[in-house]
């Protein structure tokens, strides 16, 4: 479902979703733009 949602975003032609568990995600992995968008 995530792939379908992403592919429906204007300007996105295709998406490949791969779930990974290592390394564990943390907020330091976010881009500055993502942090700004989420007021972090």
mmCIF file as Biopython writes it, N, C-alpha, C and O atoms, coordinates in Angstrom:
data_model
#
loop_
_atom_site.group_PDB
_atom_site.id
_atom_site.type_symbol
_atom_site.label_atom_id
_atom_site.label_alt_id
_atom_site.label_comp_id
_atom_site.label_asym_id
_atom_site.label_entity_id
_atom_site.label_seq_id
_atom_site.pdbx_PDB_ins_code
_atom_site.Cartn_x
_atom_site.Cartn_y
_atom_site.Cartn_z
_atom_site.occupancy
_atom_site.B_iso_or_equiv
_atom_site.auth_seq_id
_atom_site.auth_asym_id
_atom_site.pdbx_PDB_model_num
ATOM 1   N N  . UNK A ? 1  ? 0.821  -1.187 0.000   1.0 0.0 1  A 1 
ATOM 2   C CA . UNK A ? 1  ? 0.000  0.000  0.000   1.0 0.0 1  A 1 
ATOM 3   C C  . UNK A ? 1  ? 0.867  1.254  0.000   1.0 0.0 1  A 1 
ATOM 4   O O  . UNK A ? 1  ? 0.522  2.238  -0.654  1.0 0.0 1  A 1 
ATOM 5   N N  . UNK A ? 2  ? 1.977  1.238  0.714   1.0 0.0 2  A 1 
ATOM 6   C CA . UNK A ? 2  ? 2.856  2.409  0.754   1.0 0.0 2  A 1 
ATOM 7   C C  . UNK A ? 2  ? 3.349  2.758  -0.642  1.0 0.0 2  A 1 
ATOM 8   O O  . UNK A ? 2  ? 3.411  3.933  -1.006  1.0 0.0 2  A 1 
ATOM 9   N N  . UNK A ? 3  ? 3.694  1.757  -1.412  1.0 0.0 3  A 1 
ATOM 10  C CA . UNK A ? 3  ? 4.178  1.996  -2.774  1.0 0.0 3  A 1 
ATOM 11  C C  . UNK A ? 3  ? 3.097  2.666  -3.609  1.0 0.0 3  A 1 
ATOM 12  O O  . UNK A ? 3  ? 3.391  3.598  -4.358  1.0 0.0 3  A 1 
ATOM 13  N N  . UNK A ? 4  ? 1.864  2.215  -3.498  1.0 0.0 4  A 1 
ATOM 14  C CA . UNK A ? 4  ? 0.761  2.793  -4.257  1.0 0.0 4  A 1 
ATOM 15  C C  . UNK A ? 4  ? 0.564  4.260  -3.875  1.0 0.0 4  A 1 
ATOM 16  O O  . UNK A ? 4  ? 0.370  5.108  -4.746  1.0 0.0 4  A 1 
ATOM 17  N N  . UNK A ? 5  ? 0.612  4.555  -2.591  1.0 0.0 5  A 1 
ATOM 18  C CA . UNK A ? 5  ? 0.421  5.927  -2.127  1.0 0.0 5  A 1 
ATOM 19  C C  . UNK A ? 5  ? 1.533  6.827  -2.655  1.0 0.0 5  A 1 
ATOM 20  O O  . UNK A ? 5  ? 1.261  7.921  -3.149  1.0 0.0 5  A 1 
ATOM 21  N N  . UNK A ? 6  ? 2.775  6.378  -2.556  1.0 0.0 6  A 1 
ATOM 22  C CA . UNK A ? 6  ? 3.906  7.180  -3.025  1.0 0.0 6  A 1 
ATOM 23  C C  . UNK A ? 6  ? 3.822  7.401  -4.528  1.0 0.0 6  A 1 
ATOM 24  O O  . UNK A ? 6  ? 4.095  8.502  -5.005  1.0 0.0 6  A 1 
ATOM 25  N N  . UNK A ? 7  ? 3.450  6.377  -5.275  1.0 0.0 7  A 1 
ATOM 26  C CA . UNK A ? 7  ? 3.373  6.507  -6.731  1.0 0.0 7  A 1 
ATOM 27  C C  . UNK A ? 7  ? 2.255  7.444  -7.172  1.0 0.0 7  A 1 
ATOM 28  O O  . UNK A ? 7  ? 2.256  7.896  -8.317  1.0 0.0 7  A 1 
ATOM 29  N N  . UNK A ? 8  ? 1.300  7.748  -6.294  1.0 0.0 8  A 1 
ATOM 30  C CA . UNK A ? 8  ? 0.225  8.681  -6.621  1.0 0.0 8  A 1 
ATOM 31  C C  . UNK A ? 8  ? 0.590  10.129 -6.326  1.0 0.0 8  A 1 
ATOM 32  O O  . UNK A ? 8  ? -0.212 11.025 -6.592  1.0 0.0 8  A 1 
ATOM 33  N N  . UNK A ? 9  ? 1.770  10.384 -5.788  1.0 0.0 9  A 1 
ATOM 34  C CA . UNK A ? 9  ? 2.223  11.751 -5.533  1.0 0.0 9  A 1 
ATOM 35  C C  . UNK A ? 9  ? 2.592  12.380 -6.867  1.0 0.0 9  A 1 
ATOM 36  O O  . UNK A ? 9  ? 3.343  11.790 -7.643  1.0 0.0 9  A 1 
ATOM 37  N N  . UNK A ? 10 ? 2.064  13.589 -7.147  1.0 0.0 10 A 1 
ATOM 38  C CA . UNK A ? 10 ? 2.404  14.249 -8.412  1.0 0.0 10 A 1 
ATOM 39  C C  . UNK A ? 10 ? 3.919  14.378 -8.575  1.0 0.0 10 A 1 
ATOM 40  O O  . UNK A ? 10 ? 4.617  14.798 -7.652  1.0 0.0 10 A 1 
ATOM 41  N N  . UNK A ? 11 ? 4.413  14.017 -9.747  1.0 0.0 11 A 1 
ATOM 42  C CA . UNK A ? 11 ? 5.833  14.098 -10.042 1.0 0.0 11 A 1 
ATOM 43  C C  . UNK A ? 11 ? 6.587  12.804 -9.783  1.0 0.0 11 A 1 
ATOM 44  O O  . UNK A ? 11 ? 7.727  12.659 -10.224 1.0 0.0 11 A 1 
ATOM 45  N N  . UNK A ? 12 ? 5.975  11.861 -9.078  1.0 0.0 12 A 1 
ATOM 46  C CA . UNK A ? 12 ? 6.613  10.571 -8.819  1.0 0.0 12 A 1 
ATOM 47  C C  . UNK A ? 12 ? 6.173  9.602  -9.905  1.0 0.0 12 A 1 
ATOM 48  O O  . UNK A ? 12 ? 4.982  9.343  -10.074 1.0 0.0 12 A 1 
ATOM 49  N N  . UNK A ? 13 ? 7.139  9.072  -10.635 1.0 0.0 13 A 1 
ATOM 50  C CA . UNK A ? 13 ? 6.820  8.140  -11.715 1.0 0.0 13 A 1 
ATOM 51  C C  . UNK A ? 13 ? 6.774  6.700  -11.226 1.0 0.0 13 A 1 
ATOM 52  O O  . UNK A ? 13 ? 5.946  5.915  -11.688 1.0 0.0 13 A 1 
ATOM 53  N N  . UNK A ? 14 ? 7.650  6.348  -10.301 1.0 0.0 14 A 1 
ATOM 54  C CA . UNK A ? 14 ? 7.689  4.983  -9.780  1.0 0.0 14 A 1 
ATOM 55  C C  . UNK A ? 14 ? 8.324  5.005  -8.394  1.0 0.0 14 A 1 
ATOM 56  O O  . UNK A ? 14 ? 9.077  5.917  -8.053  1.0 0.0 14 A 1 
ATOM 57  N N  . UNK A ? 15 ? 8.009  3.993  -7.611  1.0 0.0 15 A 1 
ATOM 58  C CA . UNK A ? 15 ? 8.578  3.880  -6.271  1.0 0.0 15 A 1 
ATOM 59  C C  . UNK A ? 15 ? 8.894  2.421  -5.987  1.0 0.0 15 A 1 
ATOM 60  O O  . UNK A ? 15 ? 8.192  1.518  -6.442  1.0 0.0 15 A 1 
ATOM 61  N N  . UNK A ? 16 ? 9.952  2.208  -5.236  1.0 0.0 16 A 1 
ATOM 62  C CA . UNK A ? 16 ? 10.329 0.865  -4.804  1.0 0.0 16 A 1 
ATOM 63  C C  . UNK A ? 16 ? 10.485 0.925  -3.294  1.0 0.0 16 A 1 
ATOM 64  O O  . UNK A ? 16 ? 11.405 1.571  -2.793  1.0 0.0 16 A 1 
ATOM 65  N N  . UNK A ? 17 ? 9.616  0.274  -2.577  1.0 0.0 17 A 1 
ATOM 66  C CA . UNK A ? 17 ? 9.624  0.306  -1.118  1.0 0.0 17 A 1 
ATOM 67  C C  . UNK A ? 17 ? 10.326 -0.952 -0.598  1.0 0.0 17 A 1 
ATOM 68  O O  . UNK A ? 17 ? 9.970  -2.073 -0.963  1.0 0.0 17 A 1 
ATOM 69  N N  . UNK A ? 18 ? 11.315 -0.747 0.250   1.0 0.0 18 A 1 
ATOM 70  C CA . UNK A ? 18 ? 12.035 -1.866 0.861   1.0 0.0 18 A 1 
ATOM 71  C C  . UNK A ? 18 ? 12.113 -1.613 2.360   1.0 0.0 18 A 1 
ATOM 72  O O  . UNK A ? 18 ? 12.720 -0.635 2.797   1.0 0.0 18 A 1 
ATOM 73  N N  . UNK A ? 19 ? 11.502 -2.487 3.144   1.0 0.0 19 A 1 
ATOM 74  C CA . UNK A ? 19 ? 11.549 -2.356 4.597   1.0 0.0 19 A 1 
ATOM 75  C C  . UNK A ? 19 ? 12.829 -2.986 5.120   1.0 0.0 19 A 1 
ATOM 76  O O  . UNK A ? 19 ? 13.153 -4.128 4.792   1.0 0.0 19 A 1 
ATOM 77  N N  . UNK A ? 20 ? 13.548 -2.235 5.931   1.0 0.0 20 A 1 
ATOM 78  C CA . UNK A ? 20 ? 14.769 -2.742 6.557   1.0 0.0 20 A 1 
ATOM 79  C C  . UNK A ? 20 ? 14.699 -2.470 8.056   1.0 0.0 20 A 1 
ATOM 80  O O  . UNK A ? 20 ? 14.078 -1.502 8.495   1.0 0.0 20 A 1 
ATOM 81  N N  . UNK A ? 21 ? 15.327 -3.311 8.811   1.0 0.0 21 A 1 
ATOM 82  C CA . UNK A ? 21 ? 15.285 -3.184 10.266  1.0 0.0 21 A 1 
ATOM 83  C C  . UNK A ? 21 ? 16.651 -2.838 10.855  1.0 0.0 21 A 1 
ATOM 84  O O  . UNK A ? 21 ? 16.734 -2.523 12.042  1.0 0.0 21 A 1 
ATOM 85  N N  . UNK A ? 22 ? 17.701 -2.885 10.081  1.0 0.0 22 A 1 
ATOM 86  C CA . UNK A ? 22 ? 19.043 -2.559 10.566  1.0 0.0 22 A 1 
ATOM 87  C C  . UNK A ? 22 ? 19.665 -1.519 9.656   1.0 0.0 22 A 1 
ATOM 88  O O  . UNK A ? 22 ? 19.633 -1.714 8.441   1.0 0.0 22 A 1 
ATOM 89  N N  . UNK A ? 23 ? 20.209 -0.466 10.138  1.0 0.0 23 A 1 
ATOM 90  C CA . UNK A ? 23 ? 20.233 -0.069 11.546  1.0 0.0 23 A 1 
ATOM 91  C C  . UNK A ? 23 ? 18.866 0.459  11.965  1.0 0.0 23 A 1 
ATOM 92  O O  . UNK A ? 23 ? 18.076 0.886  11.124  1.0 0.0 23 A 1 
ATOM 93  N N  . UNK A ? 24 ? 18.587 0.429  13.271  1.0 0.0 24 A 1 
ATOM 94  C CA . UNK A ? 24 ? 17.314 0.973  13.743  1.0 0.0 24 A 1 
ATOM 95  C C  . UNK A ? 24 ? 17.195 2.444  13.355  1.0 0.0 24 A 1 
ATOM 96  O O  . UNK A ? 24 ? 18.161 3.202  13.442  1.0 0.0 24 A 1 
ATOM 97  N N  . UNK A ? 25 ? 16.002 2.832  12.927  1.0 0.0 25 A 1 
ATOM 98  C CA . UNK A ? 25 ? 15.783 4.214  12.512  1.0 0.0 25 A 1 
ATOM 99  C C  . UNK A ? 25 ? 15.818 5.133  13.720  1.0 0.0 25 A 1 
ATOM 100 O O  . UNK A ? 25 ? 15.409 4.754  14.817  1.0 0.0 25 A 1 
ATOM 101 N N  . UNK A ? 26 ? 16.321 6.362  13.502  1.0 0.0 26 A 1 
ATOM 102 C CA . UNK A ? 26 ? 16.235 7.395  14.524  1.0 0.0 26 A 1 
ATOM 103 C C  . UNK A ? 26 ? 16.117 8.743  13.826  1.0 0.0 26 A 1 
ATOM 104 O O  . UNK A ? 26 ? 16.448 8.845  12.644  1.0 0.0 26 A 1 
ATOM 105 N N  . UNK A ? 27 ? 15.658 9.775  14.518  1.0 0.0 27 A 1 
ATOM 106 C CA . UNK A ? 27 ? 15.420 11.077 13.885  1.0 0.0 27 A 1 
ATOM 107 C C  . UNK A ? 27 ? 16.657 11.696 13.241  1.0 0.0 27 A 1 
ATOM 108 O O  . UNK A ? 27 ? 16.517 12.546 12.360  1.0 0.0 27 A 1 
ATOM 109 N N  . UNK A ? 28 ? 17.856 11.301 13.647  1.0 0.0 28 A 1 
ATOM 110 C CA . UNK A ? 28 ? 19.064 11.847 13.032  1.0 0.0 28 A 1 
ATOM 111 C C  . UNK A ? 28 ? 19.199 11.435 11.572  1.0 0.0 28 A 1 
ATOM 112 O O  . UNK A ? 28 ? 19.997 12.020 10.839  1.0 0.0 28 A 1 
ATOM 113 N N  . UNK A ? 29 ? 18.433 10.441 11.141  1.0 0.0 29 A 1 
ATOM 114 C CA . UNK A ? 29 ? 18.473 9.981  9.754   1.0 0.0 29 A 1 
ATOM 115 C C  . UNK A ? 29 ? 17.622 10.853 8.837   1.0 0.0 29 A 1 
ATOM 116 O O  . UNK A ? 29 ? 17.694 10.720 7.615   1.0 0.0 29 A 1 
ATOM 117 N N  . UNK A ? 30 ? 16.823 11.737 9.410   1.0 0.0 30 A 1 
ATOM 118 C CA . UNK A ? 30 ? 15.941 12.594 8.616   1.0 0.0 30 A 1 
ATOM 119 C C  . UNK A ? 30 ? 16.737 13.711 7.956   1.0 0.0 30 A 1 
ATOM 120 O O  . UNK A ? 30 ? 17.729 14.193 8.503   1.0 0.0 30 A 1 
ATOM 121 N N  . UNK A ? 31 ? 16.289 14.113 6.776   1.0 0.0 31 A 1 
ATOM 122 C CA . UNK A ? 31 ? 16.902 15.269 6.134   1.0 0.0 31 A 1 
ATOM 123 C C  . UNK A ? 31 ? 16.497 16.524 6.893   1.0 0.0 31 A 1 
ATOM 124 O O  . UNK A ? 31 ? 15.526 16.518 7.650   1.0 0.0 31 A 1 
ATOM 125 N N  . UNK A ? 32 ? 17.248 17.599 6.686   1.0 0.0 32 A 1 
ATOM 126 C CA . UNK A ? 32 ? 16.893 18.867 7.311   1.0 0.0 32 A 1 
ATOM 127 C C  . UNK A ? 32 ? 15.510 19.317 6.860   1.0 0.0 32 A 1 
ATOM 128 O O  . UNK A ? 32 ? 14.754 19.893 7.642   1.0 0.0 32 A 1 
ATOM 129 N N  . UNK A ? 33 ? 15.178 19.052 5.589   1.0 0.0 33 A 1 
ATOM 130 C CA . UNK A ? 33 ? 13.872 19.440 5.062   1.0 0.0 33 A 1 
ATOM 131 C C  . UNK A ? 33 ? 12.751 18.688 5.777   1.0 0.0 33 A 1 
ATOM 132 O O  . UNK A ? 33 ? 11.714 19.271 6.093   1.0 0.0 33 A 1 
ATOM 133 N N  . UNK A ? 34 ? 12.957 17.400 6.030   1.0 0.0 34 A 1 
ATOM 134 C CA . UNK A ? 34 ? 11.942 16.609 6.734   1.0 0.0 34 A 1 
ATOM 135 C C  . UNK A ? 34 ? 11.771 17.105 8.164   1.0 0.0 34 A 1 
ATOM 136 O O  . UNK A ? 34 ? 10.647 17.222 8.653   1.0 0.0 34 A 1 
ATOM 137 N N  . UNK A ? 35 ? 12.875 17.394 8.831   1.0 0.0 35 A 1 
ATOM 138 C CA . UNK A ? 35 ? 12.797 17.908 10.200  1.0 0.0 35 A 1 
ATOM 139 C C  . UNK A ? 35 ? 12.053 19.233 10.238  1.0 0.0 35 A 1 
ATOM 140 O O  . UNK A ? 35 ? 11.240 19.470 11.132  1.0 0.0 35 A 1 
ATOM 141 N N  . UNK A ? 36 ? 12.331 20.096 9.270   1.0 0.0 36 A 1 
ATOM 142 C CA . UNK A ? 36 ? 11.657 21.390 9.209   1.0 0.0 36 A 1 
ATOM 143 C C  . UNK A ? 36 ? 10.165 21.210 8.955   1.0 0.0 36 A 1 
ATOM 144 O O  . UNK A ? 36 ? 9.345  21.891 9.570   1.0 0.0 36 A 1 
ATOM 145 N N  . UNK A ? 37 ? 9.806  20.299 8.054   1.0 0.0 37 A 1 
ATOM 146 C CA . UNK A ? 37 ? 8.398  20.066 7.731   1.0 0.0 37 A 1 
ATOM 147 C C  . UNK A ? 37 ? 7.623  19.559 8.946   1.0 0.0 37 A 1 
ATOM 148 O O  . UNK A ? 37 ? 6.424  19.807 9.071   1.0 0.0 37 A 1 
ATOM 149 N N  . UNK A ? 38 ? 8.313  18.850 9.840   1.0 0.0 38 A 1 
ATOM 150 C CA . UNK A ? 38 ? 7.671  18.303 11.035  1.0 0.0 38 A 1 
ATOM 151 C C  . UNK A ? 38 ? 7.929  19.156 12.275  1.0 0.0 38 A 1 
ATOM 152 O O  . UNK A ? 38 ? 7.642  18.736 13.396  1.0 0.0 38 A 1 
ATOM 153 N N  . UNK A ? 39 ? 8.474  20.359 12.064  1.0 0.0 39 A 1 
ATOM 154 C CA . UNK A ? 39 ? 8.775  21.281 13.167  1.0 0.0 39 A 1 
ATOM 155 C C  . UNK A ? 39 ? 9.653  20.636 14.230  1.0 0.0 39 A 1 
ATOM 156 O O  . UNK A ? 39 ? 9.389  20.748 15.428  1.0 0.0 39 A 1 
ATOM 157 N N  . UNK A ? 40 ? 10.698 19.961 13.771  1.0 0.0 40 A 1 
ATOM 158 C CA . UNK A ? 40 ? 11.601 19.295 14.718  1.0 0.0 40 A 1 
ATOM 159 C C  . UNK A ? 40 ? 12.870 20.107 14.880  1.0 0.0 40 A 1 
ATOM 160 O O  . UNK A ? 40 ? 13.760 19.717 15.636  1.0 0.0 40 A 1 
#
